[in-house]
Amino acid sequence: MKKQHNNPYLYAGLTALSVIAVAMLLVFIIFRYKDLSKVVDVIITILQPFFIGSVIAYLLTPLCNRVEKFFGKILPEKKHKKKLMHFLGVFVSAAFAILIAAVLILLIVPATFNSIYQLIQSIPGYIMNFLDWINAKLKDYPQIRKYVLDFVDSVIEGINSRLQQFELTQGDANDIIQYAQTALSNLGSGITVVVKIIINTVIGFIISIYLLNSRKLFAQQSKMTLYAVFKPSTADRIFDEVKFADKMFSGFFRGKVLDSAIVGVICFIVLKIMNIQDSMLVSVIVGVTNIIPFFGPFIGAIPSALLIFVTDPKKCLYFIIFIFILQQFDGNILGPKCMGSNINLSAFWVLFAILFFGGLFGFVGMLIGVPMFAVIYDILKKVIYYKLKKNGKNDLIDEYDGQKQPPDTPQPVSAAPSEQPAAPETAAE
């Protein structure tokens, strides 16, 4: 019989060392926050192509799987059938991504830049039309018209005073040269950023092809590592939660991209019928901002309405009514069809997730906030359900589920697991 070595001093020493190590790490993070943030920024910059490639590969994976299944049915049974299916799946997915990117670049980008250029050229005429419109509408209200015209005059005088600063006098020549140098420097920095984004996107696309080609190998390696590090019951739970997270993120992003594309096309067709200028630019703004949940329609509608208001105030009112109808259609009919399953979050938690993660990670946080919080919410719910069952409080669970859904409603995906964890194959169903 082996003798057990239970040395309390050893465990106490290890605990003390662990506490000291954690304390030193926290002190280092607090007092070296700027240096640490610089290191993190450098690492993120280096790994940015891999992030872009991972997102592209993640979005193309369902298409790649479907193409493989399609060719698996029509190709004859031969020795290298699986390799050929795999190659065709990756090839068709990459070609589809290139086709979509080419269509977006050739159709949307030139029309958008053309709309912006025409808008800049037409600004003086729009201002004069706006002043005439104010004079016509407020002719019966001279006091209000005076206040509005005085405000417009002050704005124009401010612009003129700024422009007069560019007159080449001996005292201002150095300032103008310095301003030109600053402007050229900012222009160079902007061009550098755009070039970096293009290069990272191209490299990311190449990386996505490698990821698509090796996706099954990476998935198997991750599964083997998971079950090697954790106990089978714990690994089953983690594997089940990873599948749930994949379902949330994939359903949300793929559905949201499809939903926003349809919204943009509908917006473009209706604006063309309404004969509104800058239809392409406004449709792009509405479609892109629609990806953001909850706040997206408002973010896109405000600048679009201002663009239309400058050219035709009456059509701006029609546009606002149309956007309201479009968003109701999107929120109640189109969105649920594209998104598929419900994320099982109330409107309050959706708003909280957007604001919280948007404050932490900016625009990216607003995009990933809802599915990320849905996963966190599901994990907390499972833990609470497990603890309640362990403490014999099943009545609280039944009472809560009774308030959330009718008795005969099937249990949602995010319901708590039983005492025995489900197998990975069962969880996938």
C-alpha positions as CSV (number, residue, x, y, z in Angstrom):
1,M,0.0,0.0,0.0
2,K,1.4,3.3,-1.1
3,K,2.0,5.9,1.6
4,Q,0.3,9.2,0.9
5,H,2.4,12.3,1.2
6,N,0.0,15.1,2.4
7,N,2.4,17.9,3.4
8,P,0.3,20.9,4.4
9,Y,3.4,23.2,4.3
10,L,3.9,22.3,0.6
11,Y,0.4,23.2,-0.4
12,A,0.5,26.4,1.7
13,G,3.8,27.3,0.0
14,L,2.4,26.7,-3.5
15,T,-0.6,28.7,-2.7
16,A,1.5,31.6,-1.4
17,L,3.7,31.5,-4.5
18,S,0.6,31.5,-6.7
19,V,-0.9,34.5,-4.9
20,I,2.5,36.4,-5.2
21,A,2.8,35.6,-8.9
22,V,-0.7,36.8,-9.6
23,A,-0.2,40.0,-7.6
24,M,3.1,40.7,-9.4
25,L,1.3,40.2,-12.7
26,L,-1.4,42.6,-11.8
27,V,1.1,45.2,-10.6
28,F,3.0,44.8,-13.9
29,I,-0.2,45.2,-15.9
30,I,-1.3,48.3,-14.0
31,F,2.1,50.2,-14.0
32,R,3.2,49.0,-17.4
33,Y,-0.2,49.4,-19.1
34,K,1.1,51.6,-21.9
35,D,4.0,49.4,-22.7
36,L,1.8,46.3,-22.6
37,S,-0.8,48.0,-24.9
38,K,1.9,48.8,-27.4
39,V,3.0,45.2,-27.5
40,V,-0.6,44.0,-27.9
41,D,-1.1,46.5,-30.7
42,V,2.0,45.2,-32.5
43,I,0.8,41.6,-32.1
44,I,-2.6,42.5,-33.4
45,T,-1.2,44.3,-36.4
46,I,1.0,41.3,-37.2
47,L,-1.9,38.9,-36.8
48,Q,-4.4,41.1,-38.6
49,P,-4.2,39.1,-41.9
50,F,-4.9,35.9,-40.0
51,F,-8.0,37.5,-38.4
52,I,-9.3,38.6,-41.8
53,G,-8.5,35.1,-43.3
54,S,-10.3,33.4,-40.4
55,V,-13.4,35.5,-40.8
56,I,-13.5,34.9,-44.6
57,A,-12.9,31.1,-44.1
58,Y,-15.6,31.0,-41.4
59,L,-18.1,32.7,-43.7
60,L,-17.2,30.4,-46.7
61,T,-17.2,27.1,-44.8
62,P,-21.0,26.3,-45.3
63,L,-20.7,27.0,-49.0
64,C,-17.6,24.8,-49.2
65,N,-19.3,22.0,-47.4
66,R,-22.4,22.1,-49.6
67,V,-20.2,22.1,-52.8
68,E,-18.4,19.1,-51.5
69,K,-21.6,17.3,-50.9
70,F,-22.9,18.2,-54.3
71,F,-19.9,16.9,-56.1
72,G,-19.9,13.8,-53.9
73,K,-23.3,12.9,-55.3
74,I,-22.5,13.4,-59.0
75,L,-18.8,12.3,-59.2
76,P,-18.2,8.6,-59.9
77,E,-16.7,6.4,-57.3
78,K,-12.9,6.5,-57.9
79,K,-9.7,6.4,-55.9
80,H,-9.2,10.1,-55.6
81,K,-12.8,11.1,-55.3
82,K,-12.5,12.7,-51.8
83,K,-9.5,14.7,-52.8
84,L,-11.3,16.0,-55.9
85,M,-14.4,16.8,-53.9
86,H,-12.3,18.7,-51.4
87,F,-10.4,20.6,-54.1
88,L,-13.6,21.6,-55.9
89,G,-15.2,22.8,-52.7
90,V,-12.3,25.1,-51.9
91,F,-12.0,26.3,-55.5
92,V,-15.7,27.1,-56.0
93,S,-15.8,28.9,-52.6
94,A,-12.8,31.0,-53.4
95,A,-14.1,31.8,-56.9
96,F,-17.5,32.8,-55.4
97,A,-15.7,35.2,-52.9
98,I,-13.7,36.7,-55.7
99,L,-16.8,37.2,-57.8
100,I,-18.7,38.9,-55.0
101,A,-15.7,41.2,-54.3
102,A,-15.4,42.1,-58.0
103,V,-19.1,42.9,-58.3
104,L,-19.0,45.1,-55.2
105,I,-15.9,46.9,-56.5
106,L,-17.0,47.4,-60.1
107,L,-20.6,48.4,-59.3
108,I,-20.7,50.0,-55.9
109,V,-17.3,51.8,-55.6
110,P,-17.4,53.9,-58.8
111,A,-21.0,54.8,-58.3
112,T,-20.4,55.8,-54.7
113,F,-17.3,58.0,-55.6
114,N,-19.3,59.5,-58.5
115,S,-22.1,60.4,-56.1
116,I,-19.7,62.0,-53.6
117,Y,-18.0,64.0,-56.4
118,Q,-21.3,65.2,-57.8
119,L,-22.5,66.1,-54.3
120,I,-19.4,68.2,-53.6
121,Q,-19.8,70.0,-56.9
122,S,-23.5,70.7,-56.3
123,I,-23.1,72.0,-52.7
124,P,-23.1,75.7,-53.7
125,G,-26.3,75.3,-55.7
126,Y,-27.9,73.3,-52.9
127,I,-27.1,76.1,-50.4
128,M,-28.7,78.7,-52.7
129,N,-31.8,76.5,-53.2
130,F,-32.0,76.0,-49.4
131,L,-31.9,79.8,-48.8
132,D,-34.6,80.3,-51.4
133,W,-36.7,77.6,-49.8
134,I,-36.3,79.3,-46.4
135,N,-37.3,82.6,-47.8
136,A,-40.4,81.1,-49.4
137,K,-41.5,79.0,-46.5
138,L,-40.8,81.6,-43.8
139,K,-42.0,84.7,-45.5
140,D,-45.0,84.9,-43.1
141,Y,-42.7,84.6,-40.1
142,P,-40.1,87.4,-40.5
143,Q,-38.7,87.1,-37.1
144,I,-37.9,83.3,-37.5
145,R,-36.6,84.0,-41.0
146,K,-34.3,86.7,-39.6
147,Y,-32.8,84.3,-37.0
148,V,-32.2,81.6,-39.6
149,L,-30.7,83.9,-42.2
150,D,-28.4,85.5,-39.6
151,F,-27.2,82.0,-38.6
152,V,-26.6,81.1,-42.2
153,D,-24.7,84.4,-42.7
154,S,-22.5,83.8,-39.7
155,V,-21.6,80.3,-41.1
156,I,-20.8,81.8,-44.5
157,E,-18.7,84.6,-42.9
158,G,-16.8,82.0,-40.9
159,I,-16.1,80.0,-44.1
160,N,-15.0,83.1,-45.9
161,S,-12.7,84.2,-43.1
162,R,-11.1,80.8,-43.2
163,L,-10.6,81.0,-46.9
164,Q,-9.1,84.5,-46.6
165,Q,-6.4,83.1,-44.4
166,F,-5.0,81.4,-47.5
167,E,-4.1,84.7,-49.2
168,L,-0.4,84.7,-49.9
169,T,1.0,87.5,-47.7
170,Q,4.5,87.7,-46.4
171,G,3.4,86.9,-42.8
172,D,1.1,84.0,-43.8
173,A,3.4,82.3,-46.3
174,N,5.1,80.1,-43.7
175,D,1.7,79.1,-42.2
176,I,0.4,78.1,-45.6
177,I,3.5,76.0,-46.3
178,Q,3.2,74.4,-42.9
179,Y,-0.5,73.7,-43.5
180,A,0.3,72.2,-47.0
181,Q,2.9,70.0,-45.4
182,T,0.5,68.8,-42.8
183,A,-2.2,68.1,-45.4
184,L,0.2,66.1,-47.5
185,S,1.4,64.2,-44.5
186,N,-2.2,63.3,-43.6
187,L,-2.9,62.4,-47.2
188,G,0.1,60.1,-47.2
189,S,-0.9,58.5,-43.9
190,G,-4.4,57.9,-45.3
191,I,-3.0,56.3,-48.4
192,T,-0.7,54.2,-46.3
193,V,-3.6,53.0,-44.2
194,V,-5.7,52.1,-47.3
195,V,-2.8,50.3,-48.9
196,K,-2.2,48.3,-45.7
197,I,-5.9,47.4,-45.5
198,I,-5.8,46.2,-49.2
199,I,-2.6,44.2,-48.6
200,N,-3.9,42.6,-45.4
201,T,-7.2,41.7,-47.1
202,V,-5.4,40.0,-50.0
203,I,-3.1,38.1,-47.7
204,G,-6.1,37.3,-45.5
205,F,-7.9,35.8,-48.5
206,I,-4.9,33.6,-49.3
207,I,-4.8,32.5,-45.7
208,S,-8.5,31.7,-45.9
209,I,-7.9,29.3,-48.7
210,Y,-5.3,27.4,-46.6
211,L,-7.8,27.4,-43.7
212,L,-10.6,26.1,-45.9
213,N,-8.3,23.4,-47.3
214,S,-7.2,22.3,-43.8
215,R,-10.4,23.0,-41.8
216,K,-11.2,19.3,-41.1
217,L,-7.7,18.6,-40.0
218,F,-7.7,21.6,-37.7
219,A,-11.1,20.7,-36.3
220,Q,-9.9,17.1,-35.5
221,Q,-6.7,18.4,-33.9
222,S,-8.6,20.8,-31.7
223,K,-11.0,18.0,-30.6
224,M,-8.1,15.7,-29.8
225,T,-6.4,18.4,-27.8
226,L,-9.6,19.2,-25.9
227,Y,-10.2,15.6,-24.9
228,A,-6.5,15.2,-24.0
229,V,-6.4,18.2,-21.6
230,F,-9.8,17.8,-19.9
231,K,-11.8,14.9,-18.5
232,P,-14.3,13.4,-20.9
233,S,-17.4,14.9,-19.1
234,T,-15.8,18.4,-19.0
235,A,-14.7,18.0,-22.6
236,D,-18.2,17.0,-23.6
237,R,-19.6,20.1,-22.0
238,I,-17.0,22.4,-23.6
239,F,-17.5,20.7,-27.0
240,D,-21.3,21.2,-26.7
241,E,-20.8,24.9,-25.8
242,V,-18.5,25.4,-28.8
243,K,-21.1,24.0,-31.1
244,F,-23.7,26.3,-29.6
245,A,-21.3,29.3,-30.0
246,D,-20.7,28.3,-33.7
247,K,-24.5,28.1,-34.2
248,M,-25.0,31.6,-32.7
249,F,-22.1,33.3,-34.6
250,S,-22.7,31.5,-37.9
251,G,-26.4,32.1,-37.9
252,F,-26.0,35.7,-36.8
253,F,-23.3,36.8,-39.2
254,R,-24.3,34.9,-42.3
255,G,-27.9,35.8,-41.8
256,K,-27.1,39.4,-41.1
257,V,-24.9,39.8,-44.2
258,L,-27.6,38.3,-46.4
259,D,-30.3,40.4,-44.7
260,S,-28.3,43.6,-45.2
261,A,-27.6,42.8,-48.8
262,I,-31.3,42.3,-49.5
263,V,-32.1,45.5,-47.6
264,G,-29.6,47.5,-49.7
265,V,-30.9,46.1,-53.0
266,I,-34.5,46.9,-52.0
267,C,-33.5,50.4,-51.0
268,F,-31.7,51.0,-54.3
269,I,-34.7,49.9,-56.4
270,V,-37.2,52.0,-54.4
271,L,-34.9,55.1,-54.5
272,K,-34.5,54.7,-58.2
273,I,-38.3,54.5,-58.6
274,M,-38.6,57.6,-56.5
275,N,-35.9,59.3,-58.7
276,I,-33.7,60.3,-55.8
277,Q,-30.2,61.4,-56.5
278,D,-27.2,59.5,-55.0
279,S,-29.3,56.3,-54.9
280,M,-26.3,54.1,-54.9
281,L,-24.5,56.0,-52.1
282,V,-27.6,56.1,-49.9
283,S,-28.3,52.4,-50.5
284,V,-24.7,51.4,-49.6
285,I,-25.0,53.5,-46.4
286,V,-28.3,51.8,-45.5
287,G,-27.1,48.3,-46.3
288,V,-23.8,48.5,-44.5
289,T,-25.1,50.1,-41.3
290,N,-28.0,47.6,-41.2
291,I,-25.4,45.0,-40.2
292,I,-25.4,46.7,-36.8
293,P,-28.3,45.4,-34.7
294,F,-30.8,47.8,-33.1
295,F,-28.8,51.1,-33.9
296,G,-28.0,50.2,-37.5
297,P,-31.2,51.6,-39.1
298,F,-30.8,54.9,-37.2
299,I,-27.1,55.2,-38.0
300,G,-27.7,54.8,-41.7
301,A,-30.9,56.7,-42.0
302,I,-29.7,60.0,-40.4
303,P,-26.8,60.8,-42.9
304,S,-28.9,59.4,-45.8
305,A,-31.8,61.7,-44.9
306,L,-29.5,64.7,-44.7
307,L,-28.1,64.0,-48.1
308,I,-31.5,63.8,-49.6
309,F,-32.8,66.8,-47.7
310,V,-30.1,69.0,-49.3
311,T,-31.4,68.2,-52.8
312,D,-35.1,67.8,-52.1
313,P,-36.8,68.2,-48.6
314,K,-40.0,66.7,-49.8
315,K,-38.3,63.5,-51.0
316,C,-36.5,63.4,-47.7
317,L,-39.8,63.0,-45.9
318,Y,-40.8,60.2,-48.3
319,F,-37.4,58.6,-47.7
320,I,-37.9,58.6,-43.9
321,I,-41.3,57.0,-44.3
322,F,-39.9,54.4,-46.7
323,I,-37.0,53.6,-44.3
324,F,-39.5,53.2,-41.4
325,I,-41.6,50.7,-43.5
326,L,-38.4,48.9,-44.7
327,Q,-37.1,48.5,-41.2
328,Q,-40.4,47.1,-40.0
329,F,-40.4,44.7,-42.9
330,D,-36.8,43.7,-42.1
331,G,-37.3,43.4,-38.4
332,N,-40.5,41.3,-38.5
333,I,-40.3,39.3,-41.7
334,L,-37.0,39.4,-43.6
335,G,-34.6,39.4,-40.6
336,P,-36.1,36.3,-38.9
337,K,-36.1,34.5,-42.2
338,C,-32.5,35.2,-42.9
339,M,-31.3,34.8,-39.3
340,G,-32.9,31.4,-38.8
341,S,-33.0,30.5,-35.1
342,N,-33.7,33.0,-32.4
343,I,-30.8,34.1,-30.2
344,N,-33.0,33.8,-27.1
345,L,-32.2,37.3,-25.8
346,S,-34.6,40.0,-24.8
347,A,-34.5,43.5,-26.3
348,F,-32.9,44.8,-23.1
349,W,-30.0,42.3,-23.3
350,V,-29.5,43.0,-27.0
351,L,-29.2,46.7,-26.2
352,F,-26.9,46.0,-23.3
353,A,-24.6,43.8,-25.5
354,I,-24.3,46.4,-28.2
355,L,-23.5,49.2,-25.9
356,F,-21.1,47.2,-23.7
357,F,-19.1,45.5,-26.3
358,G,-19.3,48.5,-28.6
359,G,-17.7,50.6,-25.8
360,L,-15.0,48.0,-25.4
361,F,-14.2,47.2,-29.0
362,G,-15.8,49.9,-31.0
363,F,-17.5,49.1,-34.3
364,V,-16.3,45.4,-34.2
365,G,-17.8,45.1,-30.7
366,M,-21.2,46.3,-32.0
367,L,-21.1,43.6,-34.6
368,I,-20.0,40.7,-32.4
369,G,-21.7,41.9,-29.2
370,V,-25.0,40.2,-29.6
371,P,-23.9,36.6,-30.4
372,M,-21.0,36.9,-27.9
373,F,-23.4,37.9,-25.1
374,A,-25.8,35.1,-26.2
375,V,-23.0,32.6,-25.6
376,I,-22.1,34.1,-22.2
377,Y,-25.8,34.2,-21.3
378,D,-26.2,30.5,-22.2
379,I,-23.1,29.5,-20.2
380,L,-24.4,31.3,-17.1
381,K,-27.9,29.9,-17.5
382,K,-26.5,26.3,-17.7
383,V,-24.3,26.9,-14.6
384,I,-27.3,28.3,-12.6
385,Y,-29.6,25.5,-13.7
386,Y,-27.0,22.9,-12.7
387,K,-26.5,24.5,-9.3
388,L,-30.3,24.7,-8.7
389,K,-30.7,21.0,-9.6
390,K,-27.8,20.1,-7.4
391,N,-29.5,22.0,-4.5
392,G,-32.9,20.4,-5.1
393,K,-34.5,23.6,-6.4
394,N,-36.1,22.2,-9.6
395,D,-39.3,24.0,-8.7
396,L,-37.6,27.3,-9.4
397,I,-36.5,26.1,-12.8
398,D,-40.0,24.9,-13.7
399,E,-41.5,28.2,-12.5
400,Y,-39.0,30.2,-14.6
401,D,-39.5,28.0,-17.7
402,G,-43.3,28.2,-17.3
403,Q,-43.1,32.0,-17.4
404,K,-40.8,32.0,-20.5
405,Q,-42.8,29.5,-22.7
406,P,-46.0,27.4,-22.7
407,P,-45.8,23.9,-21.2
408,D,-45.9,22.1,-24.5
409,T,-43.2,24.2,-26.2
410,P,-40.0,22.2,-27.1
411,Q,-37.0,23.1,-25.0
412,P,-34.7,25.7,-26.6
413,V,-31.2,25.1,-27.6
414,S,-29.8,27.0,-24.7
415,A,-31.6,25.0,-22.1
416,A,-29.6,23.6,-19.2
417,P,-28.0,20.1,-19.6
418,S,-29.0,17.2,-17.5
419,E,-26.7,15.8,-14.8
420,Q,-25.1,13.5,-17.4
421,P,-23.5,15.6,-20.2
422,A,-24.7,14.9,-23.7
423,A,-22.4,13.3,-26.2
424,P,-21.0,15.5,-28.9
425,E,-23.1,13.8,-31.6
426,T,-26.3,14.4,-29.6
427,A,-25.4,18.0,-28.9
428,A,-25.0,18.6,-32.7
429,E,-28.6,17.7,-33.2
